[in-house]
Amino acid sequence: MSDVRMRGFKQRMEVRRFQALIRERIRPLGVETIDLACAGRRVLAEHVVSEVDVPAFSRSAMDGYALRSEETFGAGPYNPLSFKVIGEITPGSVFPGVLGPGQAVRIMTGAPIPEGADAVLMAEYASESNGVMAASEAVTPRKNIGRIGEDIKAGSQVFRSGRCLRAQDLGVLASIGVARLQVRNAPGVTLLITGNELLKPGEKPRGAMIVDSNSLMLTALIERDGGRVADVRHLPDDRERIRDSLLNAPGDILVITGGTSVGVEDHAPTLIAEEGELLAHGIAMRPSAPTGFGWVAERPVFLLPGNPVSCLAAYDFFVGLALRLMGGRPESWPYRSARLPLTERISSQIGRVDYARVKLVDEGAKVLATSGASALSTTTVADGFVVIDQDSEGFAAGEQAKVWLYD
């Protein structure tokens, strides 16, 4: 029997075919009902229609005096008109009477307009002494009044299903009385970090041992894309221990880093082929060639290279896509982009995608690296990256390119 590891690398899959395979196999997760307080950055699984008007009553938009607008006509700095102040209204209180001719009620922002009044005179244009207010400006009907339903009308759709809820969205939902709502389940991801040479984060490098940086990087990326880390397991290159985690670890998705290439200690590809389906192994992309995708125990499994830059690029191209699809989010990258001139040429090979890290300079975008898969520091110095498509031989110096910005 031929080794699936070598078979995969003889014919590397195109990036676009790899992504199409993910779209074919990944389906959105189910839904759950949660408290509004826990709904930040979650994806709505239902349309939200308001059952109430906001505001539900006419309210003052200013601190000042509620009065009859027609009685202020002719008022000015040299012709102030007098009104008897018969009370005060603060937010949450209601004036018990009806405003009569020549009367005014002191009112605070957000307080309900008293019956009989149709406008609010701003406090800046009023002076009060011994229970009498002098108005030095005229106001028109409805001036400085927030109308019923001005913000949100009863029966209107506030948000559509599929919206990723932002902080201000939670405020709007609270304002219409929502307490619980349906959201997409957040995909759970278990990270299997493999390698005899690895120390856990927080330990000091020593001898031939290196510290795992991928788990922390991937955790932040997973949370950014709406997932949650169900477990992180640091495993030696032990075939049976990796097999056990492959079959029994929790989560909706498994991500294996390291041990994904064609070396004698690279067990993950053959284990996936034995226990399920190895759908792809080896991609036409630099860095990240030893990336794979399979299906074991009714869930997707991704093979990511152990080299940190390769791991980062492969996550963004493939795992992030799967997570967003699973969680009901838009497929697109959560990066801003800008078209900028390149300060130097970038060469590429037809049939291969290149991921080039760049730094923004006055002249445009300066290429830092296209190779160097283990040099993670190039991504921290970089402001973003340029993707050279498989149909392109690269960019000439001075040519405009789309730069994806990390921040």
N, C-alpha and C positions, 0 to 999 in steps of 0.2 A: 504493500500500500504506500502510495507517495505521500510525502509530508505536506500537509495543507499550508504550512508556513511558507515553504519554498514555492508552492503552486501559486499562492497569492501574490508573491513578489515578482513572479515572471510576467504577469499581466496586471499592471496596476490599474485600478478603476479610476475613471474620470471623476472629478469632484462633483460635477453637476449630476452624474449618474448616481453617485453615492447619496447626494441630497435627495434625489428623486426616490431612491429606495427608502429613505427615512420617511418621506411624505406618504409613501404607499403603505408602510407598516404601522406608523404611529397614529393612534386615535386619541381624542380628548378623554380625559378622565371623567368620572362622575361628579356629582355636586354634593355639597353639604350646606347646612344652615348654621350660621354663626352669629354671634352678637356683633352689633355695629362697631363696638369698640375694638374688635379684633380684625376688622375688615380692611385696614390699610394695606394697599398694594395687592389686594386680592382681586380676582377677576369675577365680575358679576355673571351669574348664570340665569338671570331673569331680567326682563324689562322692569323698571321702577316707575310707577305712575302715582302722582301725588293725589291723596284723598282730601287734601285741605288746601285752602288759599294761604299764601304767605306774602304779606302779613294777612292775618285773619280779620283785622280791623283797620280802620284808617288811623294812622299814627303820625306823630310829629317827626319831621326830619331835622328839626333844629331845636335848640333851647330858645325859648321866647314866650310869646303870648298868643293864645288861641282867641280869635275874635271873628266878627263878621267883616268880610273884606270890603263890602260896599260902604261901610262906615269909615274906612280909611282914605277914601278918595279925597284928594286935595291936601293930604298931610305932607309936610316937608320940614326941613331944618328950621325954616323961619315961620312955619305955620303948624306947630305940633297940635295934634288932636288928643283930647283926654278921654280915658276909659277907666271905669271903676273896676278894680281887681277884686274878684269875688271868690277866689280860691286858687288852688295849686294842684297840678296833676304830675305825678312821677310815674316812671315805668312800673307796670303791674297794678296800678290803682286806676279807679274809674271815678270821674266827676259825677256826683249824684244828681245834680240839677240840670237845668236847661239854660244856656246862655241867652240873655236878653239884650235889648238895644242898649248901646253905650257901655257894655260890659266886656271884660276880658278875663281870661284865666291864665295864670302863670303855668307854663308847661315845659317839660323836659323832653329831650330827644328820646323817641321810642314810646312815649306815653300816648294813650288813645285820645283822639280828638273828641272834645265834649259835644254833646248835642246842641245844635244851634250855631256852632262855629263852622266856618268853611275855609279858613286860612290861618297861617301862623306868621306873626311878625317876629323877625329875628331880634334877639335881645340887644344886638348892637344898635338897633334903631329905636330903642325904647329906654325910657328912664322912669323910675317909680319912686314916689314919695307919698307917705301917709295914705297908702291904699289907692293911689291914683297913678295910672300909667300914661305917660305922654308919648305918643307915636310920631316919629319924625320921618316916616316913609309910608307910602301907600302900598298895599299888597293886592294882588289879583286873586280871584277865586282859585282854590286848591294850591295856593302858593305854600311851599315848604311842608306839604302833606304827602305822606306815602299812602297810596291807595290800596284797597283790598286786592290781593292777588297781583300786586305790582311786581313782585319778585317771582312767584310761582303761582300758577292758577290751578285750582282743583281740576283733576282730570287730565292734566298735561303730563307728557312723558318726560321724566327728569333725566333718566339715564337708560341707555340701551344695554341689552345683554352683551357681554364681551368687553365691557369697559374695565380697565385696570384702575381701581379706585385710588385717587389721590387724597391728600390731607383735606383739601377744601371740599372734596366730594363728601367726605364723612360729615362735615359741617352742614352741608345742604340736606343730606339724608336725615340728620338729627332734626333739622328745622321742620321737616314734614312728618315727624313722629315715627320714623322707622326705628325699630328696636333690634330686629333680626332680619337677615336676608340670605338668599341663596348665592353661593359662590362656587367656582370650580375648585375641586380638590387640588391642593398644591402637590405636585409630583415629589415623591420621596426618592432620594438618591443615596445609594450606598457606595462609598469609595473604597476600593480594594487597592491599596498602595503596596506594590510588590517590589522586592529586591533585597538580596542578602546584604547589600552595601548601605542600606538606609538606616538612619537614626530618626527618631521622632522629632517633630518641631519643638524647639526649646533646648535641645541638647547641643553640645559643642561638637563641631567636626573634629575627628581624630583619626590618625593613620589613614587607611584607605576608605574610611567610612565617610559618608556625606549625609547632610540633613535633608529630609524630605521637605521640599518647598511646595510640591504640587497640591497637597491636601488643603493647605490654607488658601492657596490661590483658587482652587476649584470650588471650595466652600463659598467664597465671596461671589464667584461667578454664578453659581447655582442659585444663591439667594437673590442675586440681581435679576435672574430670569424667572423668578417666581417659584423656584423649587425649595425644598428643604433637605438638609442632610440627615438621612435616617441613621447612618452609622459610618464610621471610618475605621477600617481595619488595616493595620500594617502587617504584612505577611512576608515571610521569607520565600525564596524561590523553591517552595515545596509543593510538588504537584498535587498531592492529596489534600493539603490544607487549602490550596486555591480552589480545588474542585468542591470541597465542602462549602466554602463561602459562596461560590458561584451558584450552588443549588439552594442554600439555606439562608443566606443573608437577607435582611429585610429590604423593603423599598420597591418602587415601581420601575426603577432603572438601576442597573449596575454599571459602574464605570471602573474599569481596571486600568491602572497606570503602571508602566514598566512591564517587562516580560511579554511585549506584544510583537517583537520582531521575529528574527529567524535563527536566533542563537540557541544553544543547547539548553539554556535555562529559561527560554521563552515558552512557558507552558500554556498560557492563556488561549492562543488560537486553536491548538489541538484539543484542549478541553472543551471549548465551545462546540467544535465540530463533533466531538464524541457525545456530548450531552444535549445538543440541540442543533441549531443551524448556524454555520459561519457564512454569513451572507456577503461579506466583503472583507478583504484583508490586503492592505497595501493600496495607497492612493497616489495619483499623479499630482503630488503637491510638495513644495519645498518651503519650509520644513514640514514635517508631519507624515512622511511617507509610511511609516509602520502603524497606521491607524486601521482599525477594523470595526466591524459591526456584526452582531449576531443576535440570536434569539434562544434563550434557555429558560425553561420552566415558565413559559408564557409571559416573559418580559424581555425587553431589549437590553442588550449588553454592548457597551462600547469599549473598545480597546484604544487607549491613548498612549502615545509614546512617553517614556519616562523623562526625556530631555524637556526641560521646562518650557522653552519657547515653542517647541513642537506641541507640547501638551496644551498650551494656551491657544495656539492657532487651531488645533484640531477641535478643542472644545467649542470655540466660537463658530466654526464652520458646521459642526455636526451635532454635538451634544446639546448646545444651546438651542439649536433649531428644534430638536426633539422635545426638549423641556417646554419650549414656548407652544409648540403644537399640542402637547399633552395637557398643558394648563390653560388652553383656550386663548392664548395671547397672539398678537401679530407675529408673523414669521420674521419680520425684518430685524436687522441688528439694532441693538439699543445704543447705537453710536451716532453722533452728529457727523456730517461730512462736509467737506469744502473742496472746491476745485482750485488747485494751486500749481504753479509751475515747478518742475523738478530742477534742482541745481546741477544735476549730473544724470548721465544715462543709466537706465536700469535694463539689463539684458535678461531675457528669459528664453525658454525653450518651448516651441510649439507643442501643445499636448500636455503641458504641465502648468499648474497654477503656482505662482510665487507670492509669498507673504513678506513684504519688505517693510522693515521698521524705518520710520522717518522722523526727523526733528524739524520743527518750524523755525525758519530763519527769515531775515528781512527779504531775501531774494525768493523765498517760497518754501519748498520742502527739500531738506537734505537727507539723502539716504544714509542710514546708519549701518544696516545689515540686511542681507537676504539669506545668508547662511548663519552658522553659529547657533545651532539648536539648543545648546546647553547654556548660552550666555543670557540668562534671564535679565541681567542688568540692562541689556540693550532696550528692553521694553519699558524700563523705568526712566531711562534717559529720553526715550522716544516720546513724541507727542501723539503719535498715531501710526497708521500703517497704510500702505498702498497694496492693492491686490492686482497682480498681473494675470489676466485671464488666460486660459489655456489656448485661445486662438491668437494670442498676441506674442510678438517677439520682444516686447518691452516698450520703454518710453525713451525718447530722445531727450537730451538736456534741453531745458527750457519748455518742454511740452507740458500742457496742462494735464493733471491726473486727479482722480478723486482720492482724497485723503480721508480716511476714517479716523476720527479723533477719539483717543482713549477717554478724555474728560469731556 
